[in-house]
Amino acid sequence: MQVAKWGNSLAVRLPVALVQELGIADGDELLLQPSPRQASLPASVTVVRQPGKLEKLQAARKFRAAWPVDFSFDRDEANAR
């Protein structure tokens, strides 16, 4: 892979094989964390794909509770000040 200048930042182009292996797509957010450095080895990073909005929503849904049986929504009551 080659590092290139992109505006004031640096960018890396990922090969298709790596993209498929990591299961990432355009717009995904990645977290790059430096791995603990060992004296005899070059520096390295760990790549973690951050969950997207839909994945976060699906994860939050498991905490959703059911409405009480006798619950009824009253629009006027909800909007009363």
C-alpha positions in Angstrom: 0.0 0.0 0.0 1.1 3.5 -0.7 0.6 6.6 1.5 -0.4 9.7 -0.5 -1.2 13.3 0.4 -4.9 14.2 0.3 -5.4 17.9 1.1 -3.6 18.5 4.5 -4.0 14.8 5.4 -2.4 11.5 4.4 -4.4 8.7 2.8 -3.9 5.0 2.2 -5.6 3.1 -0.7 -6.7 -0.3 0.4 -6.5 -3.3 -2.0 -9.8 -4.9 -2.9 -8.7 -8.2 -1.3 -8.1 -6.5 2.0 -11.4 -4.6 1.8 -13.3 -7.8 1.2 -11.4 -9.6 4.0 -12.2 -6.8 6.5 -15.8 -6.5 5.3 -15.6 -2.8 4.9 -17.3 -0.5 2.4 -17.3 3.1 1.3 -18.3 5.4 4.2 -17.4 2.9 7.0 -15.5 4.3 9.9 -12.3 2.6 11.0 -10.4 3.0 14.2 -6.7 2.6 13.9 -4.9 1.9 17.2 -1.1 1.5 17.5 -0.2 -1.9 18.7 2.3 -2.2 21.6 5.7 -1.7 20.1 8.4 -4.4 20.5 12.0 -3.5 20.1 12.9 -6.0 17.3 9.7 -5.4 15.2 8.5 -2.4 13.2 5.6 -0.4 14.5 2.1 -1.7 13.6 -1.5 -0.8 14.0 -4.8 -2.7 14.7 -7.7 -1.9 12.5 -11.2 -2.0 14.0 -14.4 -1.3 12.0 -16.7 1.0 13.9 -20.4 0.0 13.8 -22.6 2.1 11.5 -25.8 3.9 12.5 -28.0 1.0 11.5 -25.9 -1.5 13.6 -26.0 0.9 16.6 -29.8 1.2 16.3 -30.2 -2.6 16.0 -28.0 -3.1 19.1 -30.1 -0.5 21.0 -33.3 -2.2 20.2 -32.5 -5.2 22.4 -32.9 -2.8 25.4 -36.3 -1.6 24.3 -39.1 -2.5 26.8 -42.6 -3.3 25.8 -45.4 -0.8 26.5 -47.7 -1.6 29.5 -50.9 -3.4 28.5 -53.1 -0.6 29.6 -51.0 2.2 27.9 -52.7 4.5 25.5 -51.2 7.5 23.8 -53.1 10.8 24.1 -51.6 13.3 21.7 -53.3 16.3 23.4 -52.0 15.2 26.8 -48.5 14.7 25.4 -48.5 18.2 23.9 -50.2 20.0 26.8 -48.0 22.6 28.5 
